[in-house]
């Protein structure tokens, strides 16, 4: 009799060990889930969708962001040569129909830069000529070569494009003075001298000054810090937003994009002004348990939909606050839990019960 109970107890402990080992064996890190999510949005040889729902189209922005994340993890996309050719063809198409979008052009060129692909010399010359035609005499660059109105957004992307084609920028001092003239007394910067401040344009100014001039050139550093920090959600009772940054005063939820613009700007001006721990904690709650990607909070109780763009901003924030990305090295069991794992666990339970019944019946005989 005592041997029967001993065997039953032994099998019971084996069952417990098995159930505890399943998560350890099958579980993956947050970073692994993020990479898997990015790969699931790839259309081989063409690019990446922002959110693969079966009908999604290729997004130039999502493609650039996806390639940057994969590159950081030492992972290559499929059919690289085909992808490079297709991306370059997209640029060529822009100029052939004379419909150049600076942001799309920037995303395409950034993607090719990550893939270490040098575009055709004639196409590069065409890009250079176009960028020169957007320059304004009083400083700044316009959104097209047919416009004479400079904006901070177009200025930012034109300057980045000059760097991507390895061409110098003329009249740097004139452009710097124009950029600084967009300052407002609240500490932020507007799209031009007549517009009120917004977070994105303030980020553009901070980023450009750091990259091409000096961050100390900000008109009023302390006021700009205060302006950026005004978007921070410091109320710990606000569980949906605490640690994040709002995009503007009228928005209910902190967003990953606005949080990145604030965190990146503060990291360039004064990293000590960042509330690191609370921002990381808030950010990690936005990784979805179903697919491993990140999504912004939205109104309602429906499952939030992950996107490559939102995941990119989450990834970039973590790289600033946690350069080793140890936060993404932690296991996240709830993401891995799915029906396949449930089946495995149930099979283990059935097998163990079968063994117990077999031993019990054998002892009775």
Secondary structure in CASP SS format (residue, H / E / C, confidence):
PFRMAT SS
TARGET T0000
AUTHOR 0000-0000-0000
METHOD secondary structure of the structure
MODEL  1
X C 1.00
X H 1.00
X H 1.00
X H 1.00
X H 1.00
X H 1.00
X H 1.00
X H 1.00
X H 1.00
X H 1.00
X H 1.00
X H 1.00
X H 1.00
X H 1.00
X H 1.00
X H 1.00
X H 1.00
X H 1.00
X H 1.00
X H 1.00
X H 1.00
X H 1.00
X H 1.00
X H 1.00
X H 1.00
X H 1.00
X C 1.00
X C 1.00
X E 1.00
X H 1.00
X H 1.00
X H 1.00
X H 1.00
X H 1.00
X H 1.00
X H 1.00
X H 1.00
X H 1.00
X H 1.00
X H 1.00
X C 1.00
X E 1.00
X E 1.00
X C 1.00
X C 1.00
X C 1.00
X E 1.00
X E 1.00
X E 1.00
X C 1.00
X C 1.00
X C 1.00
X C 1.00
X C 1.00
X C 1.00
X C 1.00
X C 1.00
X E 1.00
X C 1.00
X H 1.00
X H 1.00
X H 1.00
X H 1.00
X H 1.00
X H 1.00
X H 1.00
X H 1.00
X H 1.00
X H 1.00
X H 1.00
X H 1.00
X H 1.00
X C 1.00
X C 1.00
X C 1.00
X C 1.00
X C 1.00
X C 1.00
X C 1.00
X H 1.00
X H 1.00
X H 1.00
X H 1.00
X H 1.00
X H 1.00
X H 1.00
X H 1.00
X H 1.00
X H 1.00
X H 1.00
X H 1.00
X H 1.00
X H 1.00
X H 1.00
X H 1.00
X H 1.00
X C 1.00
X C 1.00
X C 1.00
X C 1.00
X C 1.00
X H 1.00
X H 1.00
X H 1.00
X H 1.00
X H 1.00
X H 1.00
X H 1.00
X H 1.00
X H 1.00
X H 1.00
X H 1.00
X H 1.00
X H 1.00
X C 1.00
X C 1.00
X C 1.00
X C 1.00
X C 1.00
X C 1.00
X H 1.00
X H 1.00
X H 1.00
X H 1.00
X H 1.00
X H 1.00
X H 1.00
X H 1.00
X H 1.00
X H 1.00
X H 1.00
X H 1.00
X H 1.00
X C 1.00
X E 1.00
X C 1.00
X C 1.00
X C 1.00
X C 1.00
X C 1.00
X E 1.00
X E 1.00
X C 1.00
X C 1.00
X C 1.00
X C 1.00
X C 1.00
X C 1.00
X C 1.00
X E 1.00
X E 1.00
X H 1.00
X H 1.00
X H 1.00
X H 1.00
X H 1.00
X H 1.00
X H 1.00
X H 1.00
X H 1.00
X H 1.00
X H 1.00
X H 1.00
X H 1.00
X C 1.00
X C 1.00
X C 1.00
X C 1.00
X C 1.00
X C 1.00
X C 1.00
X H 1.00
X H 1.00
X H 1.00
X H 1.00
X H 1.00
X H 1.00
X H 1.00
X H 1.00
X H 1.00
X C 1.00
X C 1.00
X E 1.00
X C 1.00
X C 1.00
X C 1.00
X C 1.00
X C 1.00
X E 1.00
X E 1.00
X C 1.00
X C 1.00
X C 1.00
X C 1.00
X C 1.00
X C 1.00
X E 1.00
X E 1.00
X H 1.00
X H 1.00
X H 1.00
X H 1.00
X H 1.00
X H 1.00
X H 1.00
X H 1.00
X H 1.00
X H 1.00
X H 1.00
X H 1.00
X H 1.00
X H 1.00
X C 1.00
X C 1.00
X H 1.00
X H 1.00
X H 1.00
X C 1.00
X C 1.00
X C 1.00
X H 1.00
X H 1.00
X H 1.00
X H 1.00
X H 1.00
X H 1.00
X H 1.00
X H 1.00
X H 1.00
X C 1.00
X C 1.00
X E 1.00
X C 1.00
X C 1.00
X C 1.00
X C 1.00
X C 1.00
X C 1.00
X C 1.00
X C 1.00
X C 1.00
X C 1.00
X C 1.00
X C 1.00
X E 1.00
X E 1.00
X C 1.00
X C 1.00
X C 1.00
X C 1.00
X C 1.00
X C 1.00
X C 1.00
X E 1.00
X C 1.00
X H 1.00
X H 1.00
X H 1.00
X H 1.00
X H 1.00
X H 1.00
X H 1.00
X H 1.00
X H 1.00
X H 1.00
X H 1.00
X H 1.00
X H 1.00
X H 1.00
X C 1.00
X H 1.00
X H 1.00
X H 1.00
X C 1.00
X C 1.00
X H 1.00
X H 1.00
X H 1.00
X H 1.00
X H 1.00
X H 1.00
X H 1.00
X H 1.00
X H 1.00
X C 1.00
X C 1.00
X E 1.00
X C 1.00
X C 1.00
X C 1.00
X C 1.00
X C 1.00
X C 1.00
X E 1.00
X C 1.00
X C 1.00
X C 1.00
X C 1.00
X C 1.00
X C 1.00
X C 1.00
X C 1.00
X C 1.00
X C 1.00
X C 1.00
X C 1.00
X E 1.00
X H 1.00
X H 1.00
X H 1.00
X H 1.00
X H 1.00
X H 1.00
X H 1.00
X H 1.00
X H 1.00
X H 1.00
X H 1.00
X H 1.00
X H 1.00
X H 1.00
X C 1.00
X C 1.00
X C 1.00
X C 1.00
X H 1.00
X H 1.00
X H 1.00
X C 1.00
X C 1.00
X E 1.00
X C 1.00
X H 1.00
X H 1.00
X H 1.00
X H 1.00
X C 1.00
X C 1.00
X H 1.00
X H 1.00
X H 1.00
X H 1.00
X H 1.00
X H 1.00
X H 1.00
X H 1.00
X H 1.00
X H 1.00
X H 1.00
X H 1.00
X H 1.00
X H 1.00
X H 1.00
X H 1.00
X H 1.00
X H 1.00
X H 1.00
X H 1.00
X H 1.00
X H 1.00
X H 1.00
X H 1.00
X H 1.00
X H 1.00
X C 1.00
END
